[in-house]
Amino acid sequence: MLQYISNKNIFDSDCEVITNPINCVGVMGGGLALSFRLNFPEMYEKYRQDCLNNLIKPDNVYLTDSYSLNKQDGKCVLKKVLLFPTKDHY
């Protein structure tokens, strides 16, 4: 079930899964993708390596378990990040 939530930061969400639209070349250089890269550095490194190995394709989605630092209380939080390839190149 989808739920529309406004006026809330996606990274502060208590949703089980958050989605990151990605390209297939391993670059998260701006906008929402950059925010994901900064909030989930381990996810970014795995994504980048998978792109270098030609494992990321536009016709597949990738579900990852990623840790992020909660800005409110300083604790690490496990989030599921759905990587959704939208294009071959940025």
Buried (B, 14 or more C-beta within 10 A) or exposed (E): EEEEEEEEEBBEEEEEEBBBBBBBEBBBEEEEBEBBBEBBBEBBEBBBEBBEEEEBEEEEEBEBEBEBEEEEEEEEBEBEBBBEBEEEEB
